[in-house]
Amino acid sequence: MSDLRRFANENKFASCFRTSAKTGYNINEAMKYLIETVIDRMSKVSSKEFTTDRKSVTLIPEKHENNDRYRQQQKSGCC
């Protein structure tokens, strides 16, 4: 068993992929697996459970209406 696979198993990762950002090696496969795994796991949890789970984040768009204006102000400043 490779060190990467052993590390993934010991840390209870869903899987592991050797990838290269430089060459693009295995990037599509890794991203496809990641997205499919997230969608699959989210579909098994009811929306109420998902949003009250202490390990998840609930985004409320109304609370973030001013984010674009805030970002613009941050970009225009120096330091």
C-alpha positions in Angstrom: 0.0 0.0 0.0 1.4 3.4 -0.9 2.1 6.1 1.7 -0.6 8.3 0.2 -3.3 5.5 0.4 -2.2 4.6 3.9 -2.5 8.2 5.1 -5.9 8.5 3.5 -7.1 5.3 5.2 -5.7 6.3 8.6 -7.4 9.7 8.4 -10.7 8.3 7.1 -10.6 10.2 3.8 -13.1 9.1 1.2 -10.3 8.5 -1.3 -7.0 10.0 -2.5 -5.6 10.9 -5.9 -2.1 11.7 -7.2 -2.6 14.9 -9.2 -0.5 17.5 -10.9 -1.6 21.1 -11.3 1.3 21.6 -13.7 0.3 18.9 -16.2 -3.3 18.5 -15.2 -2.8 14.8 -14.5 -5.8 13.3 -12.8 -7.4 16.6 -12.0 -10.7 15.9 -13.8 -11.0 12.5 -12.2 -10.3 13.8 -8.7 -12.8 16.7 -9.0 -15.4 14.4 -10.5 -15.0 12.0 -7.6 -15.1 14.9 -5.0 -18.3 16.4 -6.5 -20.1 13.1 -6.8 -19.2 12.2 -3.2 -20.4 15.5 -1.8 -23.7 15.3 -3.8 -24.2 11.7 -2.7 -23.6 12.5 0.9 -25.8 15.6 0.9 -28.6 13.7 -0.7 -28.7 11.3 2.2 -29.1 14.1 4.8 -32.4 15.9 5.2 -32.1 19.7 4.7 -33.0 20.3 8.4 -30.3 17.9 9.6 -27.8 19.5 7.2 -28.4 23.1 8.3 -28.5 22.3 12.1 -25.4 20.1 12.0 -22.7 21.9 14.0 -20.1 20.8 11.4 -21.9 22.6 8.5 -22.4 26.2 7.4 -25.7 27.7 6.6 -25.6 30.6 4.1 -28.3 33.1 4.3 -28.2 35.4 1.2 -30.0 38.2 2.8 -27.3 38.6 5.4 -24.7 39.0 2.6 -26.4 41.5 0.3 -23.7 44.1 1.0 -20.7 41.8 0.3 -20.1 43.2 -3.2 -20.0 46.8 -1.9 -17.7 45.7 1.0 -15.3 43.9 -1.4 -15.1 47.0 -3.7 -14.3 49.2 -0.7 -11.6 46.8 0.4 -10.0 46.7 -3.1 -9.9 50.5 -3.4 -7.9 51.0 -0.2 -4.2 50.8 0.1 -3.0 48.5 3.0 
